[in-house]
Amino acid sequence: MVSRFLTRLAISLAVILIVLIAAIIAVSYFAYALYLALAIVLVPPAAAVMTGILVLVAAMIVAAVVRQGSRPRRRPEYDAHMQTFENAAELGSELGRKLRGVLEGHASGGLLAALIAGLAVGISPKLRAFLQAILKP
């Protein structure tokens, strides 16, 4: 089990490393192509500076997009609804405690009522059909 996990992890890391190396090579070729294009218009040192500046600007744009995308989004309606959900949970918990107390006090009566209701639904097809009609949306 652990060896399969480590194998998958090693394969994933190898794939990430290969993709990273390919991306670095691609950026290098694009930067060199940009340098050659700018060298026609500018003197070579100015073309190199412009290429460096453009590559840094592109890196900053990518970093800003990644940072914006990785920022956790907080929905304002979530906080407003959270209080409602907490109140409903507290109400349900309180009702459950009270119902449990009532059922513990009348356990034999509740068991007898459930047994009779189950027997009635099991014997009477009309009662089953009526309950199914009520419960179906």
N, C-alpha and C positions, 0 to 999 in steps of 0.2 A: 504494500500500500504506500509506504513512504518512498520506496524506490521509484514507483510510477510517478508520484508527485515531483520528486527531484528530477526525473527524466523530462517530464513536461516543462518544469521550470527552466532546465538547461536549454531545451529546444526553444522556448519562448525568448530567453535571453539572447541566444544565438541569432534568432530572427531579428530581434530588436537591434542588435549590434550590426548585422548586415544592412538593415534599412538605414541605420544612422550613418554608416560609412558611405552608402550609396547617395544619401542626401548631401553629405559633405562634398563628395566628388561632383555631384550635379551643381551645387552652389558654386564650387570653384570654377567649373567650366562656364557657367553663366557669368560669373564675375570677370573671367578672362575675355569672354565674348564682348561684354560691355566695355571693358578696357580697350579692346581692339576697335570697337565702334567709336569710342570717344577719342582715341588716338588719331583718328582721321581729322577730327575737328579741332582738337586741342593739342598742345605739346604733351609728350608722354608723361612727365611728372604730374601735370594738371589732370590728365586722364586717369592716372592711378589714384590721385586724391579724390576725384569725383566718383570713381568706382567704389572706393572704400566708404565714402559718405553714403552713397546709395545703398550699399549692402548693409550698413549699420541702420539706416532708416528702415529698410525692409525688415531687418531683425527686430527693431523696436515695434513696428506695426504688428508683426506676428506675436511678439510677447504681449502686447496690449490686448490683442484678440484672445489669446489663450487665457490671460488673466481675467478678462471680462467673462469669458465662458466658464471658467472654473470657480467663479465667485458664487457662493450659495445664495439662492434666491429666497427671500422671505416674502411670503404673501401676507399682506396686511389683514385679509379676511380670515386667515388661519388663526391669528391671535384672538379675533373677535369670536369666532366659532368655538375656539378651544374652551372658553369659559362656559359656553352652553353645553358642550360635551361633558365637561367635568361636573356640572350641575346635574345633568341627566344620569351620569354614572353614580353620583352620590345618592340620588333619588332611587335608582334601581337597587343599589346596595341596601339602603334602608328598608325598602319594600321587601327585599329578599330576606333580610333578618327578621322582619315582623311575620312574614309568611312562614318562615321556618319555625318560628316560635309557636304559631298557631297549629301548624301541622304536627309538631312534636307533642303538643298537648292533646291533639285529637288524632293520633296516628291510626288507631284501629278504625275509626269512622271514615277517615280519608281512604284507607285501603279498601274498606268495604264499598265505598262509593265508586272507586275506580274499578273494582271488580264487577259491580253491577252494570256500570256504564259500558265496560268492555264486552260483557255478556250480551247486553241489549244491542249493541252495534253489531256484534258477531251474528246474532240470531236474526235480526230484522233487516231484510234487504231494503225495505222502504226507508228505514232510518238511515242506513248507509248511503242510499242515493240522496236523501235530503241533506245529510252532512257534507257529502261530496259537492253538491250543488252550492252550498253555502261557502265552502272553503275554496272552490275554484275561482280564480280572478275573472 
